[in-house]
Structure formats: C-alpha cells, structure tokens
Amino acid sequence: MRYIAAPWRESYVRNVEQAKRCAFCRARSLKDDKRSHVLYRGAHSFILLNKFPYLPGHLMVAPYKHIASFELSPKELTDEISDLLKMCLDILKKNYHPHGFNLGMNLGKSAGAGIVDHFHFHLIPRWTGDANFMPIVGRTRIVIEDLDTTYTRLRPLFEKKKRRR
C-alpha cells in the first residue's frame, strides 16, 4: 500500500477531545464560516463542504439541532433542508456542470453514517468517468480541487442566493 502525507489531518487526529465532538455542532458554533467551510446558514439548517470530499463540490446539509432522527424532525426543518438541497443542486449545476448527482443520507452506523447522532444529507456532483482505478488499485483518492478553492468558488454564489431570499 502506498502512503501519502496528509498534514492537514494532524490537528484533527491529535485533538482527541475535538474528534469526540460532533463535527456539525462544531461547524455550527464556529463564528468563522471560512474556517468551518460553512457556505450558507438558514433558519434551521446550514450547508457546508465535506472535509473529506468524494469529488469537488461534495456538499452536506445539516440541521443546527443535534438530532439523529430525520423522521421525527419538525416539518419546518425538513422543508428548509429540502429547499437548501434544491439550492445546492441549482448552484452546482450552473457552476460545476456535472453529468449527475448522488444525493442521500446514511442513517445509523450499519448504514455507513460517520456521524450517527446528527443526521445530514450528502450531495455529490458526478461526471461520467469520474470513478477510476486509483481508489481500488492504488488505494488513493484524487480530488482535483482543494477545500479552500471550492469554498472560494461557491461561497459568493450562496451569498447571492441569500440576498435574493
């Protein structure tokens, strides 16, 4: 297996207490949206970049409230999340021009949820041919855009949407 240095992960790995705390609650409470990669804040939920994206433009929508149960969430929350997902699709379609999307959530550890107690949606733009042999053969994932570049590219577009609301 090939090893590739990932120095940006050091602060996360070394700070055990931070690692135990919910990533969504941490991002929600930080006042620095750029540092937490929060693109948009609604009344009940927010949009942020996935720190370990599958592909460029991999977004997540999460409620402010630390809650595991989507089905028991109030209607105003789930309605807003639906609206934010539509906003994400619109912005990514117009600016990344993907051929398709993966959209969904993993509820529960056995379903693959990395953060079990705080439900969230993933929205991943996809392009024909974006999956290649590298993760399988080389055990390496290649992402063509770093998080700061993605944030700088998308944040003004979400700000523009916010002004229109």
Buried (B, 14 or more C-beta within 10 A) or exposed (E): EEEEEEEEEEEBEEEEEEEEEBBBBEBBEEEEBEEBBBBBBBEBBBBBBBBEBBBBBBBBBBBBBBBBEBEEBEEEBBEBBEBBBEBBBEBBEEEBEBEEBEBEBBBEEEEEBEBBEBBBBBBBBBEEEBEEEEEEEEEEEEEEBEBEEBBEBBBEBBEEBEEEE
